[in-house]
Each structure stands twice: as structure tokens, then as C-alpha cells.
Amino acid sequence: MNNSVEGHQPEPISLISAFWFWLKLGFISFGGPAGQIAIMHQELVEKRRWLSERRFLHALNYCMLLPGPEAQQLAIYIGWLMHRTWGGIIAGALFVLPSLFILIALSWLYIAYGDVPLVAGIFYGIKPAVTAIVLQAAWRIGSRALKNNWLWGIAGASFVAIFALKVPFPMIVLGAALAGYIGGRLLPEAFSVGGGHGEAGRDFGSPVLDDHCLPEHTRFRWSRLLLLLLTGAVLWCLPMALLTGLYGWEGTLTQMAWFFTKAALLTFGGAYAVLPYLYQGAIDHYGWLTPRQMIDGLALGETTPGPLIMVVAFVGFIGAYLHPVFGDSGFISGAVAAALVTWFTFLPSFLFILAGGPLVESTRGELRFTAPLTGITAAVVGVIVNLALFFAYHVLWPEGFSGVFDWPAALIALVSAVALFRFKRGVMEVLLVSALAGLAVYLWQV
């Protein structure tokens, strides 16, 4: 069916119309980055015709180069493109806020009622499904990124480094970037793998922002760039200084702010890539939560709208709830920590887009993946495979290898994997069926 409407020029986009769309998106953005990007394409390019397909894919290719949640950054970019800086802020904030409030409520229910049979049974089924979902993420990224033996080698080396040698995730990222840089100079054809988001140019009608439209605010200016960088520095330094003054550098909230700032700069490849860094720090180093709670948090993140990296809100809530910073009020401590880590996690995303957008628009053309980023993307595959094994171990042998193998959980994981890989079922559908199966098994066992 041809969606174009000859002779019809869409009405200009009002800020209030955009506001309601971004708010709606914040509540319906299930399915991870692929699903969220698909929703935006369908709504903004095909249905509303707010921008052209080439414009959409151009923005997406830029967001794919950055650390951070690509779907949320794409929303910021499109919001900025349509309504300047405030448009980008509104789009990015509404993409995250519904998920934050939902996760605070669910985190409290989890910590307060997690041992209730109904809740425990649902989580029993969801966790094996999450293991299969993480494995699918590794396959999805690997099928796109590992185009030759050199990149396969980087992926294998990153797996060995984190699985056997316990190398910190930031060092793996730096090593992969260095390998990509050297490989790009010696073997440029092997390290010039593109993103591949499909061909642009399909006709969905006359868009408001077509391929040739260059609004005044999208033109690059050094003064604007410096102002944005200064503003970003203030927005990071002020709360960090306040936390340090109130609680000291070793305080729980201060360390969370610092830790999640670093996490925000390491999320090449999406949320699954940074999860190993989260469990290395939040579990092994700081002890904010247990491996079981980390898996439960990812399960909650999979079942709520918004970017999956919002699992950081769960980590912050549980860590501060169990180690209150406001007297005996675990809920207030958890809610403040969840909001705080969300701020420090997503602040860089806004700066990347608002500062880099004019540069991208002013030199609009086909973007290329740089060799260091190609190396990092390859390393991410090995790291995510390690994450899948980490989850599988804690789900299938909850008491360790010396304990009993949980065959019902293994069966749920296997069926989930078949549904995802063979029958291409959606994540939400798999999670729902797995939750019902887990509840049935749990009630039968007790």
C-alpha cells in the first residue's frame, strides 16, 4: 500500500502535538531499542510524516555511533530537530520519566513483597526467559558486527578477558578501541563495517522536514557548542559537589553518581553491553545488591516501557533501600537514589545529541563507523555472551554447581530460546508466557 498522499502538505508540527506524542511513546515503548525505533519510524515517518526516511536514518546512524541508549538519543535528536533545544529535552525526558516512576513502584513492590508466592512464581518464570533474551541480544549484535575473522577474534578475546581473567569492563572497551584503531590503519577494509539500517528513500508522502530542509538552529556555531558544554559541566558538577559535601566522597549516593556516570560513557552496543560493568561494580565491588536481585532487576526492566538501561534505577533503589541514607526510610532513600542515578546516566545522552547534532546536520551525508568503534562493537558481543552465561549459572544452579540443577527453569529457558530464535516471537510475548509457566511450576513445587 502506498502511504503517500499526492498534493497534501502536512501541517507544521506544534510543540504541544510533539509533547503528547513523546509522552505517549514513553508509556508504549516496549520491546527494547529495536521495537522503540520501529515505533518511531512508523509514527513519525510513515503515519505523521514529520520527517523523511533519509533524515530519520541519518539521525539513527549518528546515534548508533554513541555510547548510551540509541532509541532515547534518537528521540532527543528528532525532538531537537523539530523544536530546538527544548524539543530535544522534552522528547528525551518523556522517553525516560514514565519508566522511572514505574520502576520505582515495582522496585518497592519487589523488595517489600518479593517472597509472596504470586510474585516469586512470576519471577521464577521470567528469569530463565531473560537468559534467552540476553543470548539473543548477543546473536543480534554479532550477526551485524562480526563480518570477518579479525572482528571474531576481538569478540573471542573480550569473552576470555572478562570470563576467565576478570578484566574490568572499561579496560576491555579501551583495549578493543586500541585494536580497532591499529586494525583500521593496517587493514582498513576489515574495520570499515557499516551499521546497515536498510535503504533510505521509500516514499511515505511529503514530510514536514524533508531531505533538504536545514532549520536555522541546526547550523553549527562554536558559541553554542561552548555554551552547551559549559551548561553540561555545571549540571554534572553541582549535584556531584553537593553530594560530596553532604555525604563525603565515599558516601553511597556520591559513589552511585560517580559509578553511573562512568557507566553512561561505556554503553557502546546498548544496555546489554554495560550490564557486565554494572554487576562487576554494583555486586562485586560495592555490594549494593546480590546476583539474584540483579537478574530480577533485568527482568523488571524487560517488562516495563523505556530503555532497558533503566535497570540502573532498580540498582539504585535496591542499593539505597538496603543501605538507607535518610534515617530509617528505605523507600525515600531508594526513590532518591533511583532518580539520582537516572540523572547521571542520561545527562551525557542529552549533551551528545544537543552538542553533536549541528555538526552532523551541517555535514549531512553518509556516516561511517570509525575503526575504534567497530572494535568496541565486536568486543561487546563477547561480553554479552559472558553475561548470558552468568545469568544461566545463577538461574539453573541457584545454589551453585554443588546444588541441584533446576530443570524446570532450564526447560523454560530452552522454550524461550526456541520462541525467540526459531519462531521470532516478541520479547513481551515470551516474558508473559514464561511468567505464567513459572507461576504454575512455583505453586506446584510449594
N, C-alpha and C positions, 0 to 999 in steps of 0.2 A: 504493500500500500504506500502510495506517495503522500508524505505528510505536508508537502509544500502547498501553499495557498497562493496562487498567482494573483499579483496585483494587490496583495494585502501587506501592509507595513505594520508590524506590531507597535503598540503604544509604548512610549517611553516608560522606563522602569522607575516607579516611585520607591522611595526608601521604605515606606510603610509596607508596600507589597513584598519587597525583599525581606523585611523583618519577619513577616508572617511565614514566608517560605522557609527561612532559616530556622525559625522556631519549630515548625512542623518537621523539618529534617532532623532536628535534634532528638525528636521523640520516635522517629521511624527508621533511623539509620542503623538497622541491624545488618548482620552478615559480613562484618569485617570491612576492610578497605575496598575489596572488590565489589561488594554489594553496595557500599556507600557511594563509590564512584559511579556505579551503574545507575543508581537512583538520580544522582545529579545530572548525568548525561541525558537520561530520559526526560527529566523535568525541565532542565534549563536549555538543552539543545533541541530536543525533538518536540516537546509539548509547548513550552512557553516561548521558545526561540529568542531567548535573551542574549545568546552569543552563538557564534558559528562553531561548527565542529572543529575546524582548524585552530581556532582560538582556544577552545576547550582542551584539545590535545597538546597544544603548545604549553599551556599552563600546567597540565599534568606532567609533561616531561620534565619541566623545571622542578616541580615538587618531588619527583622521583629521585632527583639528584641530592636532595637534602636529608639530613637526619631529622627524625620526627615523624608524626603520623601524616602520611601523604594525603589522605582524604580530607582531614581537617585543614591542612595547609592549602589544598585546592579550594576549599570553601572560602578561606581568607583571601586568596588571590582573586577569585571571581567577585567576592564582595567588594574588595578594593577596586577592582577594575570598573565596577558599575557605580560605586558611590564613595570613592576616595577612601581615606584612612578610616573614617568612622564606619563605612560599609564593611571593610575588612574586619574591624574589631567586632562588630555586631555578628557577622557571619561566623567567625571563629569562636566567639564566646557562646553563642547559642548552639553550636555544634557540640559543646562540651558540658554546659551547665545542667541540662536535664539528666545526663548520665551521672554527673557528680551527686546531685540530690538523690537520685535513685540508689546509687551505690552506698551513700551514707546510711540510708534507711535499711538497705539489705545487709550491710555490714553489721549494723546494730542487731538486726534480727538473727543474723548468723551467730554472733558472739553470745547473744542472750538465750537463743533457743536452738542452737545447733545440735544439741543432743536429743531434741524431741524426735520421736520416730519418723514422723512425716518428713521433717526437714532432713534428717540424717539419711533416710532412704532415697530422697531425691538426689542428694549429693553423691551417694554411693553409685548411682547410675550415671551421673553427669561426668564424674572424674575419669572413668575409662574412655568415654567419648572424647573428652578433651585431649587425652593422649593421642587418639587417632587424628584429631583436628590439627594438633601440632605437627604430627608426621606429614599430614597433607600439606601444611604450610611449607615444610622443607622441600617436598616434592615440587610444589608450585613455583617456589623461588628458584630451585635448582634447575627445573626444566627450562626456565627463561635465561638463567645466568651462566650455567656451566656448558658453554658451547665448544670447549676444546680441552685437551688433556692438561694444559697449564692451569686452567681455572679449576678443574677437578683436583689437581694437586694442591692448590691453595685450600680448597674446601676440606680435603683429607687432612692436611696439616693442621688446620684450625680445630678439627674434631679431636685429633690426638692431643693437641696442646691443652684444650680445656678438659677433656675426658681423663687422660692419663697423667698429664703433667700439672694440671690445676693452674694453668697460666691465667692471670686475671684477664677479663674480657677487654678492658681498654688496651692492654698490650697486644692482644690478638688483632684488634682493629688497626693499631699502629703498624704492626708487622705486615698485615695484609695490604695496607696502603703503600708501604715501602716496596713490597713485592710488586704491586701494580705499577708503581712509578718506574721501577727498574725495568719491569717487563714491557711497559709502554715504550720505553726508549730502545730496547733491544729487539722486541717483537711486537711492533705496533699493531700488526694485523690480528694478533691473538688477544689484545687487550682493548679492542675498539668495539666491544659488544654493545649494541643499542638496546633501548628499552622495549621497543616493539609494542605499541599500544594500538596497532591497527592503522588502516589507511584513513586519512582525512579526506574530506571533500564530498561526502554524501550530502544530498540536498534535502534539508528539512524546512525550507522556506526562507524568507528574508529575516535575518536576525537583527536585533537592535544593535549589537556590537558585531559588525561583520569583520572580514579579514583585513580591511584597510582602515578601519576606524582607529584613531590614536588620540584619545582624550588628552586634554592639556595636562591633567595631573599625572599622567603616566610617563611624561617626559623626564629624563634623568636630570637631577640638579645636585651638585655637590653640597649645597647648603641644606637641602632637605635630608640627604643621607647623613650628614654630620648631626643634624638635629635629632633624627631618629636614633642614631647610635648613642647620643647623649641621654635621650629620654630612656632608652632601654637600660643603660648603665644605672641611672637613678632608680628605675623601677626594680632593679635587682639589688642594688647596694643598700637602699633604705631599709627594706624589710630584713635583709641579712644583718645589717648593723643593729637594728632594733632587737632581733633575736639574740645576737651575740651579747648585747648589753644586758638583756633581761635574764638570759639563761646560761651565758657563757658559751665558748666555742664547742665544748663537749656536751652541751645540753641536747636533749632528744630532738626538739624542734629545729634547732640550729643544724644538727647533723643531717636531719632529714632534708632540709632546704639545700644543703651543700651536695648531698648524695644524689638527689633527684635533679639538680642542675646538671651534674655530670652525666646522669642517665639520659637527659634530654638531648645531649650533644653526641650520644653514641647510638642512637636508634636508627642507624642505616639498615634498611631492609624491613622496617616496621617493628611492631611491638614484640613479635616472637623473637626477634634478634636481641632485644635488650633484656628479655626475661632472664637469661642466664646471668647477666650482670646484676639483676635485681636479687636473684636468690643467692648469689655469691655474697652480696653486701648485706641485704636485709636479713638473711638467715644465718650465714656463716660468720659474718663479721660483727653485725650489730645485735643479732638475736631478737629482732623485732617480732618475728613470727616463726612458726615451725614449717617444715616442708609440707605437711598435710594442709596447713592453713594457706600456704602459697598456691597449692593446687586448687583448693576450694575457691580462692580469690580469682584465679583464672577462669574457673567455671562460672562464677558470677559475672565476670567481665564478658564472657561469651554470650550470656543470656540477657544482657542489657544493651540499649542503644548507645551509640557513640563509639569513639575509637577504643580499640582493645587496650591501648596503653593506659586507659583509665583504671586499670588494675592497680596503678600506683595509689589511687585514692583508698582502695581497700587496704593496701600495705600500710599506708599512713594511719588509717583509722585503727586497725588492729594493734599496730605498734604503740600508738599513744593511748589507746584504751587499756591495754595491759600494763602500760607504764605511764600512768596519768601525770600530766604536767600542771593541772589545775585542781589541786587538792585531791579529793576522792571522786571527782566527777569524771568517770571514764568516758561517758558519751560526749560531753563538751570537749574533752581533750582529743577524742577521736575525730570529731567533726571538724575542729580547728585544724588538726594535722592533715586531714583529707583535703580541705580547701587549700592549705598552705602548699602541700606537695603538688597539687594541681597547678597552682600559680607558677611555681618554679619549673615544672615540667613543660608547660605550654608557652611560657613567655618567649623562649627562643624562636618558636614557630612563627609568632607574630612578627618578630624582628626580621627573620629570614625573608619573609614574604614582603613586608612593607618596605624594607630596605633594598631587597634584590629585585622586586617587581619592575621598577622603572628601568633597571639595566636590561632585564630580559625583554621588556616591551620595546625599548629603544633599538635593540639589535635583533628584532624578531626574525627568526629563521629556524632551521632545524637544529635542535640542541644535540650535543654528543655527550655520551658518558665519558668522563675522564678515566684514564687508566687506573689511578689510585682508587677511585670509587668502584671500578669494575673488580679490582682485587678485594675490596671490602665486601661487596655483594657476594662474591664466591665464598669468602670466609664465613659469612652469615649462614650459609647452607650447612656447613659442618657444625656450627654452634647450635643450630636449631635441632639437628639430629641428636646431638648430645642432650638437649632439653627434653626431647621425646623419650629418650632412654631414662632420664632422671624421673620423669613422671611415671613411666611404665614400672620402674622399680618400686616406687612408693605406693603405687596403686595395686600392683599384682602381688607384691610381698610386703604388706603393711607392717609386719613385724620383723622385716629383714629376711635375708636368704635362709636363715636358720628357722624361720617360721613357716606357716602353712601357705601354699600357693593359693591365691584367691581365684579359683576357676570361673565362678560366675562373672567376676569383673573382667577376666580375660575374654570370656565369650562376648560380653557387651562391647569391649574394645574391638574385637575382631569383626563383629557385625557392623559396628560404626564405620570401621575402615572400609569394608566392602561397600557400604552405602555411599560413602564419600568418593571412593576411587572408581568403583565399577559402575554404580548407578547414578553418580553425580547428584546426589541429594543435597539439599541445602543444610547449612550448619544448624539453623534453628530447628528444622525438622528432625535432624539426628539427635539433637540435645533433648527435645521433647520426648521422643520415643525412648531414649536411653534413661531419662529421668523416671518415666513410668515403669520401665523394666527394673531399674534399680530399686524403686519403692516396693515393687512386688517381691523381689528377692530379699530385700532387707526385712520386710514384715514376715516372710516365710521363715527366715533364719532365726528371728527372735520369737 
